Amino acid sequence: MFDVLATKAEEAIPIRDCDYTDEATGLLMCGKCHTPKQCRPFPNSDEAVYCLCACMKADDDAMRERLRQNEIEQRRNICFHGSDLIRATFADDDGKAASLTETCKAFSERVTGDSSRDWLLLWGDCGTGKSFMAACIANAAIDAGMTARFITVSKIEQHLWNNPDKAAVYDEMNHTGLLVIDDFGCERRTDYMDEIKFNLIDGRLRSGKPCVITTNLTLNDFAAPADLTQKRIVSRMFERATTFHVQGEDRRFTALKERAARSSSSSQATTEEE
Ligand SMILES: [Zn+2]
């Protein structure tokens, strides 16, 4: 087994013309970074095997980091699927709604820290920054190596419409590390949509994974469901959800949009200059 590994290492380590043997140790040295390309793993043996020198180790680490960043970027694209909120992070928060920020950061830390089963329901008027905060939580989860989806019920309906394998669509929503259901309750009310909502909420709850829901509905709306189906949806949703009333003006999203507009106009300027 050791011989096989040693042979593989020897094949993987390129020997360059500038490499040399260190007279004192007898080990092959890298001519570029002057650290050993060989080591002696056994204390009682002179046998030397090939290993990564410092510069090859640094190249290897850099390549791994690039691959990791690519993977993260792919996950972000899948998560946000064309949404403006793809770059929303807690760093963009203007800090005007301190308790909202605190709640969302604490939730984010629990989710990324110990595979929390918590749900968070952010409710309040349009444009108060609920979606922004939910997107910050999703991005933090992705940065921490999790998968996430930021999606509306209407979007899920479209996926179900376009996909003959309905179970696969629900599976994806159940298996993702963090699910954000944005703008819950803004979709049209039909029996079909209610069924989708129930399947979604019920499936996610059974998965034992965290979920963030944003909604313009009030707690009074939830407390007075229109019919039995609505009641089933709401009662499942509130089994694990902590609620937070989001109030005030959404200045974070405005700042993010302005920044995005600035960067696109500056890249346009660069293109025009070329
Ligand atoms: Zn080297």
py3Dmol code that shows the C-alpha trace and the ligand (Angstrom):
import py3Dmol

protein = """\
ATOM      1  CA  MET A   1       0.000   0.000   0.000  1.00  0.00           C
ATOM      2  CA  PHE A   2       2.787   2.407   0.956  1.00  0.00           C
ATOM      3  CA  ASP A   3       4.689   1.548  -2.254  1.00  0.00           C
ATOM      4  CA  VAL A   4       1.609   2.309  -4.334  1.00  0.00           C
ATOM      5  CA  LEU A   5       1.189   5.716  -2.657  1.00  0.00           C
ATOM      6  CA  ALA A   6       4.896   6.480  -3.022  1.00  0.00           C
ATOM      7  CA  THR A   7       4.766   5.635  -6.741  1.00  0.00           C
ATOM      8  CA  LYS A   8       1.682   7.839  -7.196  1.00  0.00           C
ATOM      9  CA  ALA A   9       3.421  10.707  -5.374  1.00  0.00           C
ATOM     10  CA  GLU A  10       6.510  10.281  -7.560  1.00  0.00           C
ATOM     11  CA  GLU A  11       4.345  10.458 -10.698  1.00  0.00           C
ATOM     12  CA  ALA A  12       2.528  13.554  -9.427  1.00  0.00           C
ATOM     13  CA  ILE A  13       5.643  15.549  -8.473  1.00  0.00           C
ATOM     14  CA  PRO A  14       7.350  16.981 -11.559  1.00  0.00           C
ATOM     15  CA  ILE A  15      11.153  17.132 -11.398  1.00  0.00           C
ATOM     16  CA  ARG A  16      12.533  20.332 -12.897  1.00  0.00           C
ATOM     17  CA  ASP A  17      16.049  20.971 -14.270  1.00  0.00           C
ATOM     18  CA  CYS A  18      16.677  23.509 -11.522  1.00  0.00           C
ATOM     19  CA  ASP A  19      15.967  20.968  -8.739  1.00  0.00           C
ATOM     20  CA  TYR A  20      19.006  19.712  -6.805  1.00  0.00           C
ATOM     21  CA  THR A  21      20.004  17.311  -4.050  1.00  0.00           C
ATOM     22  CA  ASP A  22      20.779  18.750  -0.645  1.00  0.00           C
ATOM     23  CA  GLU A  23      24.223  17.519   0.372  1.00  0.00           C
ATOM     24  CA  ALA A  24      23.499  17.386   4.103  1.00  0.00           C
ATOM     25  CA  THR A  25      20.211  15.461   3.946  1.00  0.00           C
ATOM     26  CA  GLY A  26      20.429  13.753   0.557  1.00  0.00           C
ATOM     27  CA  LEU A  27      16.881  14.892  -0.207  1.00  0.00           C
ATOM     28  CA  LEU A  28      15.723  16.342  -3.515  1.00  0.00           C
ATOM     29  CA  MET A  29      15.164  20.118  -3.201  1.00  0.00           C
ATOM     30  CA  CYS A  30      12.990  22.448  -5.282  1.00  0.00           C
ATOM     31  CA  GLY A  31      15.156  24.840  -7.323  1.00  0.00           C
ATOM     32  CA  LYS A  32      12.440  27.472  -7.107  1.00  0.00           C
ATOM     33  CA  CYS A  33      11.419  27.649  -3.438  1.00  0.00           C
ATOM     34  CA  HIS A  34      14.392  25.698  -1.971  1.00  0.00           C
ATOM     35  CA  THR A  35      12.281  23.446   0.219  1.00  0.00           C
ATOM     36  CA  PRO A  36      12.388  19.611   0.068  1.00  0.00           C
ATOM     37  CA  LYS A  37      10.528  17.628  -2.602  1.00  0.00           C
ATOM     38  CA  GLN A  38      11.254  14.483  -0.646  1.00  0.00           C
ATOM     39  CA  CYS A  39      10.783  13.414   2.926  1.00  0.00           C
ATOM     40  CA  ARG A  40      11.575  10.395   5.103  1.00  0.00           C
ATOM     41  CA  PRO A  41       8.322   9.312   6.704  1.00  0.00           C
ATOM     42  CA  PHE A  42       9.818   6.469   8.805  1.00  0.00           C
ATOM     43  CA  PRO A  43      12.113   7.380  11.701  1.00  0.00           C
ATOM     44  CA  ASN A  44      14.169   4.180  11.455  1.00  0.00           C
ATOM     45  CA  SER A  45      14.512   4.091   7.687  1.00  0.00           C
ATOM     46  CA  ASP A  46      16.471   6.061   5.122  1.00  0.00           C
ATOM     47  CA  GLU A  47      13.775   5.535   2.529  1.00  0.00           C
ATOM     48  CA  ALA A  48      12.777   8.876   0.948  1.00  0.00           C
ATOM     49  CA  VAL A  49       9.460   9.525  -0.772  1.00  0.00           C
ATOM     50  CA  TYR A  50       8.332  12.420  -2.931  1.00  0.00           C
ATOM     51  CA  CYS A  51       6.243  15.195  -1.396  1.00  0.00           C
ATOM     52  CA  LEU A  52       5.029  18.704  -2.261  1.00  0.00           C
ATOM     53  CA  CYS A  53       7.570  21.477  -1.839  1.00  0.00           C
ATOM     54  CA  ALA A  54       6.327  24.836  -0.465  1.00  0.00           C
ATOM     55  CA  CYS A  55       5.629  26.426  -3.872  1.00  0.00           C
ATOM     56  CA  MET A  56       3.757  23.372  -5.171  1.00  0.00           C
ATOM     57  CA  LYS A  57       1.784  23.216  -1.927  1.00  0.00           C
ATOM     58  CA  ALA A  58       0.851  26.906  -2.370  1.00  0.00           C
ATOM     59  CA  ASP A  59      -0.237  26.277  -6.006  1.00  0.00           C
ATOM     60  CA  ASP A  60      -2.251  23.270  -4.871  1.00  0.00           C
ATOM     61  CA  ASP A  61      -3.963  25.291  -2.108  1.00  0.00           C
ATOM     62  CA  ALA A  62      -4.722  28.138  -4.542  1.00  0.00           C
ATOM     63  CA  MET A  63      -6.291  25.712  -7.019  1.00  0.00           C
ATOM     64  CA  ARG A  64      -8.431  24.137  -4.284  1.00  0.00           C
ATOM     65  CA  GLU A  65      -9.572  27.623  -3.205  1.00  0.00           C
ATOM     66  CA  ARG A  66     -10.484  28.524  -6.819  1.00  0.00           C
ATOM     67  CA  LEU A  67     -12.512  25.311  -7.122  1.00  0.00           C
ATOM     68  CA  ARG A  68     -14.226  26.076  -3.800  1.00  0.00           C
ATOM     69  CA  GLN A  69     -15.091  29.612  -4.949  1.00  0.00           C
ATOM     70  CA  ASN A  70     -16.447  28.262  -8.270  1.00  0.00           C
ATOM     71  CA  GLU A  71     -18.610  25.789  -6.405  1.00  0.00           C
ATOM     72  CA  ILE A  72     -19.906  28.576  -4.124  1.00  0.00           C
ATOM     73  CA  GLU A  73     -20.676  30.799  -7.123  1.00  0.00           C
ATOM     74  CA  GLN A  74     -22.573  27.987  -8.826  1.00  0.00           C
ATOM     75  CA  ARG A  75     -24.591  27.381  -5.672  1.00  0.00           C
ATOM     76  CA  ARG A  76     -25.357  31.116  -5.458  1.00  0.00           C
ATOM     77  CA  ASN A  77     -26.601  31.176  -9.071  1.00  0.00           C
ATOM     78  CA  ILE A  78     -28.809  28.149  -8.477  1.00  0.00           C
ATOM     79  CA  CYS A  79     -30.110  29.672  -5.235  1.00  0.00           C
ATOM     80  CA  PHE A  80     -31.072  33.106  -6.571  1.00  0.00           C
ATOM     81  CA  HIS A  81     -31.833  32.190 -10.176  1.00  0.00           C
ATOM     82  CA  GLY A  82     -31.551  35.702 -11.626  1.00  0.00           C
ATOM     83  CA  SER A  83     -32.718  37.639  -8.549  1.00  0.00           C
ATOM     84  CA  ASP A  84     -31.166  41.072  -7.858  1.00  0.00           C
ATOM     85  CA  LEU A  85     -30.588  39.898  -4.306  1.00  0.00           C
ATOM     86  CA  ILE A  86     -27.807  37.494  -5.299  1.00  0.00           C
ATOM     87  CA  ARG A  87     -25.171  39.851  -3.829  1.00  0.00           C
ATOM     88  CA  ALA A  88     -27.094  40.785  -0.665  1.00  0.00           C
ATOM     89  CA  THR A  89     -24.907  40.321   2.404  1.00  0.00           C
ATOM     90  CA  PHE A  90     -25.046  41.535   5.999  1.00  0.00           C
ATOM     91  CA  ALA A  91     -22.180  43.879   5.072  1.00  0.00           C
ATOM     92  CA  ASP A  92     -24.677  45.877   2.935  1.00  0.00           C
ATOM     93  CA  ASP A  93     -27.057  46.337   5.860  1.00  0.00           C
ATOM     94  CA  ASP A  94     -27.240  49.997   6.932  1.00  0.00           C
ATOM     95  CA  GLY A  95     -27.931  48.945  10.521  1.00  0.00           C
ATOM     96  CA  LYS A  96     -31.059  51.124  10.840  1.00  0.00           C
ATOM     97  CA  ALA A  97     -33.155  48.208  12.044  1.00  0.00           C
ATOM     98  CA  ALA A  98     -30.841  46.861  14.710  1.00  0.00           C
ATOM     99  CA  SER A  99     -33.153  44.245  16.204  1.00  0.00           C
ATOM    100  CA  LEU A 100     -34.041  42.851  12.770  1.00  0.00           C
ATOM    101  CA  THR A 101     -30.350  42.575  11.893  1.00  0.00           C
ATOM    102  CA  GLU A 102     -29.605  40.965  15.241  1.00  0.00           C
ATOM    103  CA  THR A 103     -32.418  38.413  14.824  1.00  0.00           C
ATOM    104  CA  CYS A 104     -31.368  37.507  11.279  1.00  0.00           C
ATOM    105  CA  LYS A 105     -27.671  37.262  12.113  1.00  0.00           C
ATOM    106  CA  ALA A 106     -28.415  35.075  15.128  1.00  0.00           C
ATOM    107  CA  PHE A 107     -30.646  32.856  12.979  1.00  0.00           C
ATOM    108  CA  SER A 108     -27.931  32.701  10.329  1.00  0.00           C
ATOM    109  CA  GLU A 109     -25.326  31.669  12.897  1.00  0.00           C
ATOM    110  CA  ARG A 110     -27.573  28.913  14.237  1.00  0.00           C
ATOM    111  CA  VAL A 111     -28.282  27.604  10.732  1.00  0.00           C
ATOM    112  CA  THR A 112     -24.644  27.579   9.638  1.00  0.00           C
ATOM    113  CA  GLY A 113     -23.349  26.461  13.006  1.00  0.00           C
ATOM    114  CA  ASP A 114     -25.146  23.327  14.101  1.00  0.00           C
ATOM    115  CA  SER A 115     -27.635  22.316  11.415  1.00  0.00           C
ATOM    116  CA  SER A 116     -30.528  24.061  13.138  1.00  0.00           C
ATOM    117  CA  ARG A 117     -34.109  22.972  12.441  1.00  0.00           C
ATOM    118  CA  ASP A 118     -35.401  26.500  13.153  1.00  0.00           C
ATOM    119  CA  TRP A 119     -37.799  28.427  10.958  1.00  0.00           C
ATOM    120  CA  LEU A 120     -37.975  32.208  10.788  1.00  0.00           C
ATOM    121  CA  LEU A 121     -41.034  34.100   9.575  1.00  0.00           C
ATOM    122  CA  LEU A 122     -40.369  37.729   8.644  1.00  0.00           C
ATOM    123  CA  TRP A 123     -43.667  39.576   8.248  1.00  0.00           C
ATOM    124  CA  GLY A 124     -44.437  43.209   7.483  1.00  0.00           C
ATOM    125  CA  ASP A 125     -45.313  45.710   4.790  1.00  0.00           C
ATOM    126  CA  CYS A 126     -43.846  45.760   1.284  1.00  0.00           C
ATOM    127  CA  GLY A 127     -40.377  47.222   0.943  1.00  0.00           C
ATOM    128  CA  THR A 128     -39.330  46.920   4.564  1.00  0.00           C
ATOM    129  CA  GLY A 129     -36.294  44.795   3.751  1.00  0.00           C
ATOM    130  CA  LYS A 130     -37.639  41.323   4.570  1.00  0.00           C
ATOM    131  CA  SER A 131     -36.432  39.843   1.278  1.00  0.00           C
ATOM    132  CA  PHE A 132     -33.091  41.573   1.616  1.00  0.00           C
ATOM    133  CA  MET A 133     -32.528  40.076   5.056  1.00  0.00           C
ATOM    134  CA  ALA A 134     -33.680  36.623   3.942  1.00  0.00           C
ATOM    135  CA  ALA A 135     -31.224  36.861   1.020  1.00  0.00           C
ATOM    136  CA  CYS A 136     -28.411  37.820   3.444  1.00  0.00           C
ATOM    137  CA  ILE A 137     -29.180  34.669   5.445  1.00  0.00           C
ATOM    138  CA  ALA A 138     -29.148  32.547   2.260  1.00  0.00           C
ATOM    139  CA  ASN A 139     -25.824  34.033   1.129  1.00  0.00           C
ATOM    140  CA  ALA A 140     -24.284  33.462   4.563  1.00  0.00           C
ATOM    141  CA  ALA A 141     -25.409  29.824   4.387  1.00  0.00           C
ATOM    142  CA  ILE A 142     -23.832  29.417   0.932  1.00  0.00           C
ATOM    143  CA  ASP A 143     -20.594  31.054   2.113  1.00  0.00           C
ATOM    144  CA  ALA A 144     -20.534  28.536   4.951  1.00  0.00           C
ATOM    145  CA  GLY A 145     -20.650  25.677   2.434  1.00  0.00           C
ATOM    146  CA  MET A 146     -24.386  24.948   2.513  1.00  0.00           C
ATOM    147  CA  THR A 147     -26.793  24.779  -0.403  1.00  0.00           C
ATOM    148  CA  ALA A 148     -29.772  27.167  -0.397  1.00  0.00           C
ATOM    149  CA  ARG A 149     -32.800  28.155  -2.476  1.00  0.00           C
ATOM    150  CA  PHE A 150     -34.418  31.594  -2.548  1.00  0.00           C
ATOM    151  CA  ILE A 151     -37.758  31.154  -4.274  1.00  0.00           C
ATOM    152  CA  THR A 152     -41.426  32.174  -4.395  1.00  0.00           C
ATOM    153  CA  VAL A 153     -44.427  29.838  -4.404  1.00  0.00           C
ATOM    154  CA  SER A 154     -45.308  31.116  -7.908  1.00  0.00           C
ATOM    155  CA  LYS A 155     -41.848  30.118  -9.128  1.00  0.00           C
ATOM    156  CA  ILE A 156     -42.266  26.660  -7.655  1.00  0.00           C
ATOM    157  CA  GLU A 157     -45.608  26.384  -9.444  1.00  0.00           C
ATOM    158  CA  GLN A 158     -43.796  27.199 -12.711  1.00  0.00           C
ATOM    159  CA  HIS A 159     -41.192  24.498 -12.015  1.00  0.00           C
ATOM    160  CA  LEU A 160     -43.971  22.004 -11.306  1.00  0.00           C
ATOM    161  CA  TRP A 161     -45.725  23.036 -14.512  1.00  0.00           C
ATOM    162  CA  ASN A 162     -42.555  22.596 -16.582  1.00  0.00           C
ATOM    163  CA  ASN A 163     -41.342  19.409 -14.940  1.00  0.00           C
ATOM    164  CA  PRO A 164     -43.076  16.063 -15.509  1.00  0.00           C
ATOM    165  CA  ASP A 165     -41.359  14.741 -12.379  1.00  0.00           C
ATOM    166  CA  LYS A 166     -43.282  16.716  -9.708  1.00  0.00           C
ATOM    167  CA  ALA A 167     -41.705  14.745  -6.861  1.00  0.00           C
ATOM    168  CA  ALA A 168     -38.236  15.849  -8.006  1.00  0.00           C
ATOM    169  CA  VAL A 169     -39.251  19.512  -7.679  1.00  0.00           C
ATOM    170  CA  TYR A 170     -40.452  19.005  -4.095  1.00  0.00           C
ATOM    171  CA  ASP A 171     -37.384  16.846  -3.318  1.00  0.00           C
ATOM    172  CA  GLU A 172     -35.115  19.672  -4.357  1.00  0.00           C
ATOM    173  CA  MET A 173     -36.928  22.068  -1.996  1.00  0.00           C
ATOM    174  CA  ASN A 174     -36.764  19.515   0.831  1.00  0.00           C
ATOM    175  CA  HIS A 175     -33.108  18.606   0.390  1.00  0.00           C
ATOM    176  CA  THR A 176     -31.567  22.042   0.016  1.00  0.00           C
ATOM    177  CA  GLY A 177     -29.669  23.128   3.145  1.00  0.00           C
ATOM    178  CA  LEU A 178     -31.687  26.328   3.643  1.00  0.00           C
ATOM    179  CA  LEU A 179     -34.972  27.134   1.950  1.00  0.00           C
ATOM    180  CA  VAL A 180     -36.175  30.737   1.683  1.00  0.00           C
ATOM    181  CA  ILE A 181     -39.785  31.123   0.557  1.00  0.00           C
ATOM    182  CA  ASP A 182     -40.011  34.760  -0.448  1.00  0.00           C
ATOM    183  CA  ASP A 183     -43.234  36.762  -0.556  1.00  0.00           C
ATOM    184  CA  PHE A 184     -45.420  33.967   0.785  1.00  0.00           C
ATOM    185  CA  GLY A 185     -49.130  34.712   0.347  1.00  0.00           C
ATOM    186  CA  CYS A 186     -48.762  37.080  -2.622  1.00  0.00           C
ATOM    187  CA  GLU A 187     -49.572  34.281  -5.096  1.00  0.00           C
ATOM    188  CA  ARG A 188     -53.123  33.898  -6.384  1.00  0.00           C
ATOM    189  CA  ARG A 189     -55.480  31.831  -4.210  1.00  0.00           C
ATOM    190  CA  THR A 190     -56.688  28.617  -5.838  1.00  0.00           C
ATOM    191  CA  ASP A 191     -57.091  25.081  -4.532  1.00  0.00           C
ATOM    192  CA  TYR A 192     -54.156  24.076  -6.710  1.00  0.00           C
ATOM    193  CA  MET A 193     -51.870  26.754  -5.225  1.00  0.00           C
ATOM    194  CA  ASP A 194     -53.012  25.818  -1.721  1.00  0.00           C
ATOM    195  CA  GLU A 195     -52.060  22.218  -2.405  1.00  0.00           C
ATOM    196  CA  ILE A 196     -48.605  23.318  -3.577  1.00  0.00           C
ATOM    197  CA  LYS A 197     -48.168  25.458  -0.451  1.00  0.00           C
ATOM    198  CA  PHE A 198     -49.205  22.649   1.846  1.00  0.00           C
ATOM    199  CA  ASN A 199     -46.900  20.116   0.129  1.00  0.00           C
ATOM    200  CA  LEU A 200     -44.051  22.581   0.279  1.00  0.00           C
ATOM    201  CA  ILE A 201     -44.448  23.543   3.948  1.00  0.00           C
ATOM    202  CA  ASP A 202     -45.265  20.012   5.074  1.00  0.00           C
ATOM    203  CA  GLY A 203     -42.371  18.459   3.126  1.00  0.00           C
ATOM    204  CA  ARG A 204     -39.901  21.000   4.385  1.00  0.00           C
ATOM    205  CA  LEU A 205     -41.004  20.523   7.981  1.00  0.00           C
ATOM    206  CA  ARG A 206     -40.604  16.747   7.645  1.00  0.00           C
ATOM    207  CA  SER A 207     -37.094  17.226   6.220  1.00  0.00           C
ATOM    208  CA  GLY A 208     -36.064  18.697   9.578  1.00  0.00           C
ATOM    209  CA  LYS A 209     -34.182  21.500   7.858  1.00  0.00           C
ATOM    210  CA  PRO A 210     -34.276  25.267   8.389  1.00  0.00           C
ATOM    211  CA  CYS A 211     -36.544  27.613   6.478  1.00  0.00           C
ATOM    212  CA  VAL A 212     -37.049  31.380   6.185  1.00  0.00           C
ATOM    213  CA  ILE A 213     -40.390  32.760   5.034  1.00  0.00           C
ATOM    214  CA  THR A 214     -41.067  36.376   4.140  1.00  0.00           C
ATOM    215  CA  THR A 215     -44.632  37.623   3.823  1.00  0.00           C
ATOM    216  CA  ASN A 216     -46.773  40.752   3.586  1.00  0.00           C
ATOM    217  CA  LEU A 217     -49.508  38.913   5.491  1.00  0.00           C
ATOM    218  CA  THR A 218     -50.041  39.924   9.099  1.00  0.00           C
ATOM    219  CA  LEU A 219     -50.221  37.661  12.133  1.00  0.00           C
ATOM    220  CA  ASN A 220     -53.959  38.496  12.189  1.00  0.00           C
ATOM    221  CA  ASP A 221     -54.270  37.083   8.657  1.00  0.00           C
ATOM    222  CA  PHE A 222     -52.565  33.900   9.824  1.00  0.00           C
ATOM    223  CA  ALA A 223     -54.769  33.769  12.932  1.00  0.00           C
ATOM    224  CA  ALA A 224     -57.952  33.854  10.822  1.00  0.00           C
ATOM    225  CA  PRO A 225     -57.408  31.342   7.976  1.00  0.00           C
ATOM    226  CA  ALA A 226     -60.115  31.493   5.273  1.00  0.00           C
ATOM    227  CA  ASP A 227     -60.795  27.751   5.226  1.00  0.00           C
ATOM    228  CA  LEU A 228     -59.620  24.366   6.436  1.00  0.00           C
ATOM    229  CA  THR A 229     -56.825  24.069   3.857  1.00  0.00           C
ATOM    230  CA  GLN A 230     -55.423  27.457   4.873  1.00  0.00           C
ATOM    231  CA  LYS A 231     -55.671  26.398   8.490  1.00  0.00           C
ATOM    232  CA  ARG A 232     -53.641  23.239   7.795  1.00  0.00           C
ATOM    233  CA  ILE A 233     -50.938  25.248   6.009  1.00  0.00           C
ATOM    234  CA  VAL A 234     -50.707  27.848   8.773  1.00  0.00           C
ATOM    235  CA  SER A 235     -50.693  25.322  11.595  1.00  0.00           C
ATOM    236  CA  ARG A 236     -47.815  23.375   9.956  1.00  0.00           C
ATOM    237  CA  MET A 237     -45.915  26.602   9.292  1.00  0.00           C
ATOM    238  CA  PHE A 238     -46.120  27.772  12.888  1.00  0.00           C
ATOM    239  CA  GLU A 239     -44.941  24.471  14.351  1.00  0.00           C
ATOM    240  CA  ARG A 240     -41.352  25.615  14.288  1.00  0.00           C
ATOM    241  CA  ALA A 241     -41.373  29.244  13.179  1.00  0.00           C
ATOM    242  CA  THR A 242     -40.226  32.212  15.202  1.00  0.00           C
ATOM    243  CA  THR A 243     -41.948  35.353  13.946  1.00  0.00           C
ATOM    244  CA  PHE A 244     -40.485  38.806  13.550  1.00  0.00           C
ATOM    245  CA  HIS A 245     -42.425  41.942  12.633  1.00  0.00           C
ATOM    246  CA  VAL A 246     -40.368  43.918  10.121  1.00  0.00           C
ATOM    247  CA  GLN A 247     -41.191  47.616  10.073  1.00  0.00           C
ATOM    248  CA  GLY A 248     -39.849  50.748   8.423  1.00  0.00           C
ATOM    249  CA  GLU A 249     -38.389  51.673   5.091  1.00  0.00           C
ATOM    250  CA  ASP A 250     -36.200  49.383   3.019  1.00  0.00           C
ATOM    251  CA  ARG A 251     -33.029  51.372   2.586  1.00  0.00           C
ATOM    252  CA  ARG A 252     -30.720  48.369   2.273  1.00  0.00           C
ATOM    253  CA  PHE A 253     -32.192  47.120  -0.969  1.00  0.00           C
ATOM    254  CA  THR A 254     -32.053  50.647  -2.408  1.00  0.00           C
ATOM    255  CA  ALA A 255     -28.365  50.891  -1.511  1.00  0.00           C
ATOM    256  CA  LEU A 256     -27.687  47.513  -3.117  1.00  0.00           C
ATOM    257  CA  LYS A 257     -29.526  48.490  -6.306  1.00  0.00           C
ATOM    258  CA  GLU A 258     -27.630  51.782  -6.484  1.00  0.00           C
ATOM    259  CA  ARG A 259     -24.346  49.934  -6.097  1.00  0.00           C
ATOM    260  CA  ALA A 260     -25.330  47.421  -8.797  1.00  0.00           C
ATOM    261  CA  ALA A 261     -26.326  50.311 -11.109  1.00  0.00           C
ATOM    262  CA  ARG A 262     -23.002  52.060 -10.441  1.00  0.00           C
ATOM    263  CA  SER A 263     -20.963  48.936 -11.173  1.00  0.00           C
ATOM    264  CA  SER A 264     -22.917  48.229 -14.394  1.00  0.00           C
ATOM    265  CA  SER A 265     -22.552  51.837 -15.590  1.00  0.00           C
ATOM    266  CA  SER A 266     -18.827  51.810 -14.788  1.00  0.00           C
ATOM    267  CA  SER A 267     -18.351  48.512 -16.651  1.00  0.00           C
ATOM    268  CA  GLN A 268     -20.319  50.052 -19.542  1.00  0.00           C
ATOM    269  CA  ALA A 269     -17.973  53.029 -19.474  1.00  0.00           C
ATOM    270  CA  THR A 270     -14.994  50.663 -19.594  1.00  0.00           C
ATOM    271  CA  THR A 271     -16.500  48.858 -22.593  1.00  0.00           C
ATOM    272  CA  GLU A 272     -17.087  52.153 -24.377  1.00  0.00           C
ATOM    273  CA  GLU A 273     -13.493  53.228 -23.765  1.00  0.00           C
ATOM    274  CA  GLU A 274     -12.117  50.040 -25.330  1.00  0.00           C
TER     275      GLU A 274
END
"""
ligand_1 = """\
1
ZN
Zn 9.002 24.621 -4.842
"""
view = py3Dmol.view(width=600, height=400)
view.addModel(protein, "pdb")
view.setStyle({"model": 0}, {"cartoon": {"style": "trace"}})
view.addModel(ligand_1, "xyz")
view.setStyle({"model": 1}, {"stick": {}})
view.zoomTo()
view.show()
